[in-house]
Amino acid sequence: MTPVPLPAVELSADQARRIALRAQGFLGAPDRRAGVPGVLRHLGAVQLDTISVLARSHELVPYARLGAVDRRTVEDAYWSGGRSFEYWSHAACILPVEEWPHFAFRRRAYRSRPQWHHDLPDGAYETVIGQLRAEGPLTATELGGAKNGGEWWDWSASKVAVERALMYGEVVCTERRGWKRVYDLAERAIPDAFLHDDLDDAECHRRLVVLAARSLGVGTRADIADYHRLKGEQFDAVVADSGLVPVAVEGWAKPAWAHPEALASPPRGRHRTTLLSPFDSLIWERARTERIFGFTHRLEAYVPRPKRVHGYFAMPLLAGGRLQGRVDPAREGSTLVARQVSLLGRKAVTPMAEALVEAASWVGCTNVRLERVDAPELREPLTAEITRALA
């Protein structure tokens, strides 16, 4: 007899928004004792990116949740003590070391890949592995040079080899030094308890689906699959065995699922007021951000300057559990420059001022200067609030 599916739990749009905020660490008191490692474990993935305006994105993510954590402390928390590794998840991400087994499916897929963008000369792979074994952790430059001297993608044989070894899982990125990857052998860098590919593909997919749902709180098929860049059909094959709860969210056109923890108690607590990196996992998926917050946001760093609407690295303002504006920041000496500020109304003025001043202090700036404010009538009150917050 075919079992009758249970009706989906119904959630209001506001409940879904608050569930998402709590799951991402923005609702309730932050767990300061767990610190940055706790943020990483909670999120499951922190995206890396080369852009540095206030700070790099992987620094901005714990800052947004914990406040003004010392930036050296952030780096040490990620890379020291064998807590994490870098791998391809949502993009290039820092991942908790205990998630190493869950990416066995991806390592196997890379190992069986028939074609690569770069050719690999005979013996180059073995040479790199031997050098790491003999000399310990090294950058691509220390392995013989990262480039051949041409365009950005004109990699040297040693760089091609070590990046392929990274994808295969024989080599691990153990830290970033001057934004260069530092490579080491997985057998040295990953604790024995996690250094295995024992999980089959289906079990890897199931565990990543569960972890993504826990980090999101509630999400559609696309939301949950995209968190670690799974395919939709990989999600479909394991969701029935995942323990996730089907939910129907007000205003969402597609079915959704919630992690059981997200439904165990109503989300309560104070909201964080902060600026968000565009690569923050709360907002990295544009369609989800629009669905949850009614806020359209696009990273314009790669958009030609004349076509930018909000600026090069516009950072959304989170306040009161909602996205209330954005700012495109820069630094000039000890001044944080708000090159362009967009506010969704007068109520966003005070939170924006507080967020700008807090961010300025975190990166060692003592002053905030406004340039363009999209709503001219809000320039004077925003200036006054910034002056008050700086006092």
TILO-387671 format. One record per residue (C-alpha): residue in one letter; x negated, y, z negated; residue number from 1. Coordinates in nm, 4 decimals, decimal comma. Example, Ala and Ser with C-alpha at 12.3 -4.5 7.8 and 13.67 -1.06 7.14 Angstrom:
<node "A"; <-1,2300; -0,4500; -0,7800>; 1> <node "S"; <-1,3670; -0,1060; -0,7140>; 2> 
This chain:
<node "M"; <0,0000; 0,0000; 0,0000>; 1> <node "T"; <-0,1463; 0,3372; 0,1040>; 2> <node "P"; <-0,1845; 0,5691; -0,1982>; 3> <node "V"; <0,0104; 0,8928; -0,1863>; 4> <node "P"; <-0,2282; 1,1913; -0,2075>; 5> <node "L"; <-0,1804; 1,4118; -0,5096>; 6> <node "P"; <-0,0590; 1,7649; -0,4422>; 7> <node "A"; <-0,3354; 2,0272; -0,4426>; 8> <node "V"; <-0,3808; 2,2448; -0,7489>; 9> <node "E"; <-0,2585; 2,5947; -0,6693>; 10> <node "L"; <-0,4814; 2,8924; -0,7429>; 11> <node "S"; <-0,4112; 3,2603; -0,6991>; 12> <node "A"; <-0,6593; 3,4663; -0,5004>; 13> <node "D"; <-0,7638; 3,6375; -0,8231>; 14> <node "Q"; <-0,8232; 3,3050; -0,9983>; 15> <node "A"; <-1,0396; 3,1847; -0,7099>; 16> <node "R"; <-1,2411; 3,5073; -0,7162>; 17> <node "R"; <-1,3041; 3,4794; -1,0896>; 18> <node "I"; <-1,3914; 3,1116; -1,0633>; 19> <node "A"; <-1,6465; 3,1955; -0,7954>; 20> <node "L"; <-1,7975; 3,4748; -1,0058>; 21> <node "R"; <-1,8338; 3,2507; -1,3092>; 22> <node "A"; <-1,9826; 2,9668; -1,1065>; 23> <node "Q"; <-2,2420; 3,2069; -0,9642>; 24> <node "G"; <-2,3346; 3,3487; -1,3039>; 25> <node "F"; <-2,1657; 3,6891; -1,2836>; 26> <node "L"; <-1,8855; 3,6429; -1,5362>; 27> <node "G"; <-1,9559; 3,5963; -1,9039>; 28> <node "A"; <-2,2709; 3,6531; -2,1056>; 29> <node "P"; <-2,5871; 3,5498; -1,9209>; 30> <node "D"; <-2,7829; 3,2563; -2,0589>; 31> <node "R"; <-3,0998; 3,4453; -2,1405>; 32> <node "R"; <-3,2583; 3,1531; -2,3255>; 33> <node "A"; <-3,2462; 2,9461; -2,0055>; 34> <node "G"; <-3,3813; 3,2475; -1,8158>; 35> <node "V"; <-3,4855; 3,2298; -1,4524>; 36> <node "P"; <-3,5233; 2,8483; -1,4494>; 37> <node "G"; <-3,1658; 2,8301; -1,5755>; 38> <node "V"; <-3,0472; 3,0566; -1,2942>; 39> <node "L"; <-3,2233; 2,8349; -1,0397>; 40> <node "R"; <-3,0719; 2,5163; -1,1830>; 41> <node "H"; <-2,7302; 2,6804; -1,1995>; 42> <node "L"; <-2,7370; 2,7994; -0,8379>; 43> <node "G"; <-2,9183; 2,4967; -0,6987>; 44> <node "A"; <-3,0879; 2,7062; -0,4300>; 45> <node "V"; <-3,2395; 3,0549; -0,4124>; 46> <node "Q"; <-3,3021; 3,1789; -0,0609>; 47> <node "L"; <-3,6385; 3,3227; 0,0392>; 48> <node "D"; <-3,6868; 3,6057; 0,2860>; 49> <node "T"; <-3,9761; 3,8206; 0,4014>; 50> <node "I"; <-3,7983; 4,1550; 0,3542>; 51> <node "S"; <-3,9065; 4,3492; 0,0466>; 52> <node "V"; <-3,7345; 4,6800; -0,0239>; 53> <node "L"; <-3,6732; 4,7007; -0,3975>; 54> <node "A"; <-3,8204; 4,3528; -0,4341>; 55> <node "R"; <-3,8009; 4,0249; -0,2458>; 56> <node "S"; <-3,4678; 3,8502; -0,2408>; 57> <node "H"; <-3,5706; 3,5615; -0,4671>; 58> <node "E"; <-3,6559; 3,8228; -0,7339>; 59> <node "L"; <-3,3300; 4,0109; -0,6841>; 60> <node "V"; <-3,1200; 3,6979; -0,7440>; 61> <node "P"; <-3,2159; 3,6442; -1,1122>; 62> <node "Y"; <-3,2305; 4,0201; -1,1669>; 63> <node "A"; <-2,8677; 4,0486; -1,0579>; 64> <node "R"; <-2,7651; 3,7924; -1,3210>; 65> <node "L"; <-3,0047; 3,8536; -1,6090>; 66> <node "G"; <-3,0983; 4,2180; -1,5758>; 67> <node "A"; <-3,4481; 4,3612; -1,5813>; 68> <node "V"; <-3,6546; 4,0428; -1,6037>; 69> <node "D"; <-4,0262; 4,1122; -1,5614>; 70> <node "R"; <-4,1151; 4,0383; -1,1994>; 71> <node "R"; <-4,4265; 3,8386; -1,2893>; 72> <node "T"; <-4,2081; 3,6350; -1,5229>; 73> <node "V"; <-3,9748; 3,5634; -1,2309>; 74> <node "E"; <-4,2577; 3,4307; -1,0143>; 75> <node "D"; <-4,4027; 3,2222; -1,2959>; 76> <node "A"; <-4,0615; 3,0799; -1,3771>; 77> <node "Y"; <-4,0159; 2,9600; -1,0211>; 78> <node "W"; <-4,3604; 2,8205; -0,9515>; 79> <node "S"; <-4,5368; 2,7234; -1,2721>; 80> <node "G"; <-4,4900; 2,3963; -1,4532>; 81> <node "G"; <-4,3710; 2,1977; -1,1529>; 82> <node "R"; <-4,0134; 2,3244; -1,1917>; 83> <node "S"; <-3,9359; 2,3773; -0,8252>; 84> <node "F"; <-4,0343; 2,3292; -0,4644>; 85> <node "E"; <-3,9605; 2,5085; -0,1397>; 86> <node "Y"; <-3,7656; 2,3309; 0,1323>; 87> <node "W"; <-3,5034; 2,3785; 0,4012>; 88> <node "S"; <-3,1626; 2,4012; 0,2335>; 89> <node "H"; <-2,9293; 2,6922; 0,3153>; 90> <node "A"; <-3,2435; 2,8340; 0,4753>; 91> <node "A"; <-3,5946; 2,8337; 0,3322>; 92> <node "C"; <-3,5075; 2,8079; -0,0364>; 93> <node "I"; <-3,6595; 2,7529; -0,3767>; 94> <node "L"; <-3,4967; 2,4364; -0,5153>; 95> <node "P"; <-3,5069; 2,2752; -0,8612>; 96> <node "V"; <-3,7556; 1,9891; -0,8556>; 97> <node "E"; <-3,4877; 1,7426; -0,9640>; 98> <node "E"; <-3,3166; 1,7959; -0,6284>; 99> <node "W"; <-3,6098; 1,6445; -0,4374>; 100> <node "P"; <-3,4380; 1,3022; -0,4010>; 101> <node "H"; <-3,1217; 1,4634; -0,2591>; 102> <node "F"; <-3,3090; 1,5871; 0,0493>; 103> <node "A"; <-3,4359; 1,2433; 0,1502>; 104> <node "F"; <-3,1814; 1,2438; 0,4343>; 105> <node "R"; <-3,3325; 1,5595; 0,5791>; 106> <node "R"; <-3,6879; 1,4342; 0,5472>; 107> <node "R"; <-3,5893; 1,1131; 0,7264>; 108> <node "A"; <-3,4211; 1,3142; 1,0021>; 109> <node "Y"; <-3,7381; 1,5189; 1,0549>; 110> <node "R"; <-3,9539; 1,2052; 1,0620>; 111> <node "S"; <-3,7398; 1,0544; 1,3367>; 112> <node "R"; <-3,7174; 1,3776; 1,5378>; 113> <node "P"; <-3,8154; 1,3040; 1,9012>; 114> <node "Q"; <-3,9255; 1,6528; 2,0045>; 115> <node "W"; <-4,0894; 1,9535; 1,8388>; 116> <node "H"; <-4,1446; 2,3116; 1,9464>; 117> <node "H"; <-4,5201; 2,2698; 1,8997>; 118> <node "D"; <-4,7411; 1,9883; 2,0254>; 119> <node "L"; <-4,9708; 1,8339; 1,7661>; 120> <node "P"; <-5,3247; 1,7433; 1,8771>; 121> <node "D"; <-5,4482; 1,3934; 1,7968>; 122> <node "G"; <-5,5940; 1,3713; 1,4470>; 123> <node "A"; <-5,4745; 1,7160; 1,3321>; 124> <node "Y"; <-5,2133; 1,5777; 1,0931>; 125> <node "E"; <-5,4558; 1,3344; 0,9297>; 126> <node "T"; <-5,7196; 1,6078; 0,9010>; 127> <node "V"; <-5,4861; 1,8379; 0,7086>; 128> <node "I"; <-5,3724; 1,5620; 0,4728>; 129> <node "G"; <-5,7328; 1,4657; 0,4090>; 130> <node "Q"; <-5,8320; 1,8243; 0,3393>; 131> <node "L"; <-5,5505; 1,8717; 0,0878>; 132> <node "R"; <-5,6388; 1,5436; -0,0787>; 133> <node "A"; <-6,0023; 1,6478; -0,1146>; 134> <node "E"; <-5,9672; 2,0176; -0,1982>; 135> <node "G"; <-5,6303; 2,0534; -0,3724>; 136> <node "P"; <-5,3589; 2,3160; -0,2994>; 137> <node "L"; <-5,4402; 2,5383; 0,0003>; 138> <node "T"; <-5,2797; 2,8014; 0,2206>; 139> <node "A"; <-5,2642; 2,7600; 0,5979>; 140> <node "T"; <-5,5469; 3,0149; 0,6251>; 141> <node "E"; <-5,7613; 2,8025; 0,3939>; 142> <node "L"; <-5,6740; 2,4958; 0,5996>; 143> <node "G"; <-5,8337; 2,6526; 0,9054>; 144> <node "G"; <-5,6156; 2,9455; 1,0036>; 145> <node "A"; <-5,2433; 2,9898; 1,0539>; 146> <node "K"; <-5,2443; 3,1346; 1,4073>; 147> <node "N"; <-5,4304; 3,1090; 1,7336>; 148> <node "G"; <-5,4317; 3,4849; 1,7881>; 149> <node "G"; <-5,1241; 3,5199; 2,0076>; 150> <node "E"; <-4,7637; 3,5968; 1,9169>; 151> <node "W"; <-4,6172; 3,5307; 1,5717>; 152> <node "W"; <-4,5105; 3,1780; 1,6715>; 153> <node "D"; <-4,8522; 3,0921; 1,8202>; 154> <node "W"; <-4,9476; 2,8585; 1,5368>; 155> <node "S"; <-5,2837; 2,6876; 1,4987>; 156> <node "A"; <-5,3044; 2,3074; 1,4996>; 157> <node "S"; <-5,3580; 2,3039; 1,1214>; 158> <node "K"; <-5,0497; 2,5220; 1,0638>; 159> <node "V"; <-4,8384; 2,2987; 1,2903>; 160> <node "A"; <-4,9636; 1,9910; 1,1110>; 161> <node "V"; <-4,9069; 2,1157; 0,7575>; 162> <node "E"; <-4,5591; 2,2503; 0,8387>; 163> <node "R"; <-4,4674; 1,9141; 0,9886>; 164> <node "A"; <-4,6015; 1,7404; 0,6789>; 165> <node "L"; <-4,3847; 1,9768; 0,4732>; 166> <node "M"; <-4,0754; 1,8749; 0,6694>; 167> <node "Y"; <-4,1653; 1,5068; 0,6365>; 168> <node "G"; <-4,2061; 1,5405; 0,2603>; 169> <node "E"; <-4,5702; 1,4349; 0,2485>; 170> <node "V"; <-4,6659; 1,7923; 0,1609>; 171> <node "V"; <-4,4888; 2,0381; -0,0688>; 172> <node "C"; <-4,4963; 2,4170; -0,0913>; 173> <node "T"; <-4,5843; 2,4661; -0,4578>; 174> <node "E"; <-4,5872; 2,8467; -0,4615>; 175> <node "R"; <-4,6104; 3,1611; -0,2495>; 176> <node "R"; <-4,9349; 3,3545; -0,2812>; 177> <node "G"; <-4,9271; 3,6941; -0,1119>; 178> <node "W"; <-4,6199; 3,5555; 0,0649>; 179> <node "K"; <-4,8298; 3,2710; 0,2098>; 180> <node "R"; <-4,7161; 2,9180; 0,1383>; 181> <node "V"; <-4,9500; 2,7178; -0,0819>; 182> <node "Y"; <-4,9389; 2,3503; 0,0166>; 183> <node "D"; <-5,0157; 2,0436; -0,1904>; 184> <node "L"; <-4,9577; 1,6709; -0,1573>; 185> <node "A"; <-4,6127; 1,5669; -0,2760>; 186> <node "E"; <-4,7664; 1,2823; -0,4741>; 187> <node "R"; <-4,9417; 1,5434; -0,6913>; 188> <node "A"; <-4,6757; 1,8143; -0,6996>; 189> <node "I"; <-4,3527; 1,6191; -0,7518>; 190> <node "P"; <-4,3047; 1,4298; -1,0806>; 191> <node "D"; <-4,2977; 1,0519; -1,0429>; 192> <node "A"; <-3,9354; 1,0346; -1,1592>; 193> <node "F"; <-3,8224; 1,2345; -0,8549>; 194> <node "L"; <-4,0809; 1,1309; -0,5950>; 195> <node "H"; <-3,8744; 0,8848; -0,3972>; 196> <node "D"; <-3,6461; 0,8554; -0,0974>; 197> <node "D"; <-3,4295; 0,5849; -0,2548>; 198> <node "L"; <-3,0953; 0,7576; -0,1920>; 199> <node "D"; <-2,9325; 0,6719; 0,1380>; 200> <node "D"; <-2,7976; 0,9500; 0,3591>; 201> <node "A"; <-2,4392; 0,9199; 0,2349>; 202> <node "E"; <-2,5442; 0,9430; -0,1287>; 203> <node "C"; <-2,7637; 1,2455; -0,0554>; 204> <node "H"; <-2,4683; 1,4145; 0,1146>; 205> <node "R"; <-2,2319; 1,3293; -0,1710>; 206> <node "R"; <-2,4640; 1,4669; -0,4365>; 207> <node "L"; <-2,5312; 1,7873; -0,2444>; 208> <node "V"; <-2,1587; 1,8373; -0,1872>; 209> <node "V"; <-2,0968; 1,8055; -0,5610>; 210> <node "L"; <-2,3849; 2,0387; -0,6480>; 211> <node "A"; <-2,2702; 2,2972; -0,3948>; 212> <node "A"; <-1,9141; 2,2866; -0,5229>; 213> <node "R"; <-2,0377; 2,3318; -0,8803>; 214> <node "S"; <-2,2424; 2,6354; -0,7745>; 215> <node "L"; <-1,9524; 2,7856; -0,5779>; 216> <node "G"; <-1,6726; 2,6903; -0,8175>; 217> <node "V"; <-1,4220; 2,6696; -0,5371>; 218> <node "G"; <-1,4692; 2,6574; -0,1623>; 219> <node "T"; <-1,3445; 2,5401; 0,1734>; 220> <node "R"; <-1,5043; 2,2596; 0,3710>; 221> <node "A"; <-1,7193; 2,5140; 0,5529>; 222> <node "D"; <-1,8181; 2,6948; 0,2306>; 223> <node "I"; <-1,9340; 2,3796; 0,0546>; 224> <node "A"; <-2,1036; 2,2196; 0,3545>; 225> <node "D"; <-2,2858; 2,5414; 0,4430>; 226> <node "Y"; <-2,4411; 2,5805; 0,0967>; 227> <node "H"; <-2,7115; 2,3260; 0,1805>; 228> <node "R"; <-2,6508; 2,3324; 0,5577>; 229> <node "L"; <-2,4673; 2,0015; 0,5807>; 230> <node "K"; <-2,2544; 1,9234; 0,8822>; 231> <node "G"; <-1,8765; 1,9275; 0,8497>; 232> <node "E"; <-1,8531; 1,5565; 0,9271>; 233> <node "Q"; <-2,1084; 1,4820; 0,6535>; 234> <node "F"; <-1,8827; 1,6615; 0,4075>; 235> <node "D"; <-1,5771; 1,4751; 0,5393>; 236> <node "A"; <-1,7415; 1,1370; 0,4911>; 237> <node "V"; <-1,8130; 1,1859; 0,1199>; 238> <node "V"; <-1,5577; 1,4297; -0,0212>; 239> <node "A"; <-1,3115; 1,1549; -0,1202>; 240> <node "D"; <-1,5794; 1,0021; -0,3458>; 241> <node "S"; <-1,7120; 1,3303; -0,4779>; 242> <node "G"; <-1,4694; 1,3876; -0,7643>; 243> <node "L"; <-1,3840; 1,7339; -0,6323>; 244> <node "V"; <-1,0289; 1,8522; -0,6859>; 245> <node "P"; <-0,8205; 1,9586; -0,3835>; 246> <node "V"; <-0,6855; 2,3100; -0,4323>; 247> <node "A"; <-0,4669; 2,5489; -0,2378>; 248> <node "V"; <-0,5785; 2,9102; -0,2752>; 249> <node "E"; <-0,3382; 3,1966; -0,2148>; 250> <node "G"; <-0,4209; 3,3652; 0,1157>; 251> <node "W"; <-0,6719; 3,1025; 0,2269>; 252> <node "A"; <-0,5696; 2,9506; 0,5580>; 253> <node "K"; <-0,7696; 2,6316; 0,5080>; 254> <node "P"; <-0,7725; 2,3622; 0,2381>; 255> <node "A"; <-1,0221; 2,4002; -0,0425>; 256> <node "W"; <-1,1817; 2,2010; -0,3227>; 257> <node "A"; <-1,2907; 2,2951; -0,6725>; 258> <node "H"; <-1,5457; 2,1381; -0,9017>; 259> <node "P"; <-1,3667; 1,9921; -1,2079>; 260> <node "E"; <-1,5740; 2,2136; -1,4391>; 261> <node "A"; <-1,4348; 2,5195; -1,2630>; 262> <node "L"; <-1,0795; 2,4201; -1,3534>; 263> <node "A"; <-1,1506; 2,3073; -1,7104>; 264> <node "S"; <-1,1008; 2,6541; -1,8609>; 265> <node "P"; <-0,9923; 2,9963; -1,7370>; 266> <node "P"; <-1,2813; 3,2270; -1,6431>; 267> <node "R"; <-1,3330; 3,4945; -1,9079>; 268> <node "G"; <-1,6027; 3,7365; -2,0119>; 269> <node "R"; <-1,7623; 4,0616; -1,9105>; 270> <node "H"; <-1,8570; 4,1381; -1,5541>; 271> <node "R"; <-2,2071; 4,2300; -1,4462>; 272> <node "T"; <-2,2615; 4,5611; -1,2680>; 273> <node "T"; <-2,5468; 4,5205; -1,0239>; 274> <node "L"; <-2,6785; 4,5497; -0,6696>; 275> <node "L"; <-2,6868; 4,2271; -0,4702>; 276> <node "S"; <-2,9377; 4,1030; -0,2198>; 277> <node "P"; <-2,7665; 4,0272; 0,1132>; 278> <node "F"; <-2,9209; 3,6795; 0,0732>; 279> <node "D"; <-2,7594; 3,6212; -0,2678>; 280> <node "S"; <-2,5582; 3,2991; -0,2669>; 281> <node "L"; <-2,2514; 3,4877; -0,3944>; 282> <node "I"; <-2,2269; 3,6648; -0,0583>; 283> <node "W"; <-2,4617; 3,4909; 0,1874>; 284> <node "E"; <-2,1698; 3,3451; 0,3836>; 285> <node "R"; <-1,9901; 3,6309; 0,5553>; 286> <node "A"; <-1,6502; 3,4665; 0,6094>; 287> <node "R"; <-1,6325; 3,3542; 0,2456>; 288> <node "T"; <-1,7248; 3,7027; 0,1245>; 289> <node "E"; <-1,4428; 3,8521; 0,3290>; 290> <node "R"; <-1,1988; 3,5875; 0,2058>; 291> <node "I"; <-1,2835; 3,6238; -0,1632>; 292> <node "F"; <-1,3594; 3,9939; -0,1933>; 293> <node "G"; <-1,1906; 4,1500; 0,1104>; 294> <node "F"; <-1,5310; 4,2986; 0,1865>; 295> <node "T"; <-1,7058; 4,2788; 0,5215>; 296> <node "H"; <-2,0814; 4,2766; 0,4925>; 297> <node "R"; <-2,3521; 4,2211; 0,7493>; 298> <node "L"; <-2,7284; 4,2291; 0,7138>; 299> <node "E"; <-2,8406; 4,4960; 0,9608>; 300> <node "A"; <-3,2169; 4,4533; 0,9289>; 301> <node "Y"; <-3,2194; 4,2789; 1,2658>; 302> <node "V"; <-2,9737; 4,5192; 1,4277>; 303> <node "P"; <-3,1255; 4,7986; 1,6421>; 304> <node "R"; <-3,1434; 5,1167; 1,4357>; 305> <node "P"; <-2,8900; 5,3154; 1,6475>; 306> <node "K"; <-2,6306; 5,0410; 1,5967>; 307> <node "R"; <-2,6629; 5,0128; 1,2185>; 308> <node "V"; <-2,3566; 5,1174; 1,0217>; 309> <node "H"; <-2,4710; 5,0871; 0,6599>; 310> <node "G"; <-2,8500; 5,0653; 0,6872>; 311> <node "Y"; <-3,1490; 4,8352; 0,7133>; 312> <node "F"; <-3,1043; 4,6380; 0,3883>; 313> <node "A"; <-2,7688; 4,7503; 0,2528>; 314> <node "M"; <-2,7102; 4,5952; -0,0895>; 315> <node "P"; <-2,3482; 4,5485; -0,2012>; 316> <node "L"; <-2,2450; 4,6883; -0,5380>; 317> <node "L"; <-2,0789; 4,4337; -0,7669>; 318> <node "A"; <-1,8782; 4,5954; -1,0468>; 319> <node "G"; <-1,5713; 4,4817; -1,2366>; 320> <node "G"; <-1,5834; 4,1536; -1,0478>; 321> <node "R"; <-1,5353; 4,3235; -0,7114>; 322> <node "L"; <-1,7562; 4,4571; -0,4340>; 323> <node "Q"; <-1,7101; 4,8331; -0,4541>; 324> <node "G"; <-1,9650; 4,9759; -0,2135>; 325> <node "R"; <-2,3202; 4,9399; -0,0881>; 326> <node "V"; <-2,6493; 5,1232; -0,0753>; 327> <node "D"; <-2,9484; 5,1043; 0,1580>; 328> <node "P"; <-3,2448; 5,1574; -0,0774>; 329> <node "A"; <-3,6108; 5,2439; -0,0271>; 330> <node "R"; <-3,9017; 5,3371; -0,2520>; 331> <node "E"; <-4,1259; 5,6409; -0,2269>; 332> <node "G"; <-4,3820; 5,6357; -0,5041>; 333> <node "S"; <-4,1926; 5,6562; -0,8323>; 334> <node "T"; <-3,8639; 5,7492; -0,6629>; 335> <node "L"; <-3,5900; 5,5100; -0,5593>; 336> <node "V"; <-3,4355; 5,6588; -0,2460>; 337> <node "A"; <-3,0702; 5,5822; -0,1738>; 338> <node "R"; <-3,0940; 5,6353; 0,2004>; 339> <node "Q"; <-2,7264; 5,5673; 0,2582>; 340> <node "V"; <-2,4495; 5,5131; 0,0036>; 341> <node "S"; <-2,1019; 5,3867; 0,0862>; 342> <node "L"; <-1,8399; 5,3804; -0,1889>; 343> <node "L"; <-1,4910; 5,2319; -0,1836>; 344> <node "G"; <-1,3372; 5,5166; -0,3773>; 345> <node "R"; <-1,3986; 5,7369; -0,6804>; 346> <node "K"; <-1,3946; 5,4462; -0,9263>; 347> <node "A"; <-1,7184; 5,3161; -0,7737>; 348> <node "V"; <-1,9171; 5,6313; -0,8557>; 349> <node "T"; <-2,0165; 5,5484; -1,2140>; 350> <node "P"; <-2,1017; 5,1823; -1,1438>; 351> <node "M"; <-2,3150; 5,2814; -0,8453>; 352> <node "A"; <-2,5032; 5,5385; -1,0501>; 353> <node "E"; <-2,5647; 5,2867; -1,3274>; 354> <node "A"; <-2,6755; 5,0190; -1,0819>; 355> <node "L"; <-2,9150; 5,2552; -0,9029>; 356> <node "V"; <-3,0754; 5,3768; -1,2239>; 357> <node "E"; <-3,1121; 5,0263; -1,3641>; 358> <node "A"; <-3,2675; 4,9023; -1,0383>; 359> <node "A"; <-3,5021; 5,2016; -1,0305>; 360> <node "S"; <-3,6228; 5,1302; -1,3822>; 361> <node "W"; <-3,6739; 4,7612; -1,3017>; 362> <node "V"; <-3,9107; 4,8353; -1,0131>; 363> <node "G"; <-4,0982; 5,1069; -1,1995>; 364> <node "C"; <-3,9278; 5,4165; -1,0554>; 365> <node "T"; <-3,8431; 5,7127; -1,2762>; 366> <node "N"; <-3,6242; 5,9052; -1,0347>; 367> <node "V"; <-3,3380; 5,8425; -0,7914>; 368> <node "R"; <-3,2837; 6,0551; -0,4827>; 369> <node "L"; <-2,9679; 6,0513; -0,2744>; 370> <node "E"; <-2,9863; 6,1053; 0,0969>; 371> <node "R"; <-2,6661; 6,0273; 0,2862>; 372> <node "V"; <-2,3342; 5,9604; 0,1077>; 373> <node "D"; <-2,0664; 5,8442; 0,3492>; 374> <node "A"; <-1,7884; 6,0192; 0,1582>; 375> <node "P"; <-1,9178; 6,3780; 0,1171>; 376> <node "E"; <-1,6694; 6,4549; -0,1593>; 377> <node "L"; <-1,8314; 6,1835; -0,3763>; 378> <node "R"; <-2,1853; 6,3174; -0,3456>; 379> <node "E"; <-2,1576; 6,5702; -0,6271>; 380> <node "P"; <-1,9975; 6,3337; -0,8820>; 381> <node "L"; <-2,2463; 6,0582; -0,7906>; 382> <node "T"; <-2,5373; 6,2981; -0,8380>; 383> <node "A"; <-2,3998; 6,4037; -1,1760>; 384> <node "E"; <-2,3592; 6,0404; -1,2881>; 385> <node "I"; <-2,7139; 5,9540; -1,1782>; 386> <node "T"; <-2,8483; 6,2540; -1,3728>; 387> <node "R"; <-2,6558; 6,1433; -1,6793>; 388> <node "A"; <-2,7773; 5,7823; -1,6488>; 389> <node "L"; <-3,1404; 5,8958; -1,6078>; 390> <node "A"; <-3,1257; 6,1161; -1,9176>; 391> 
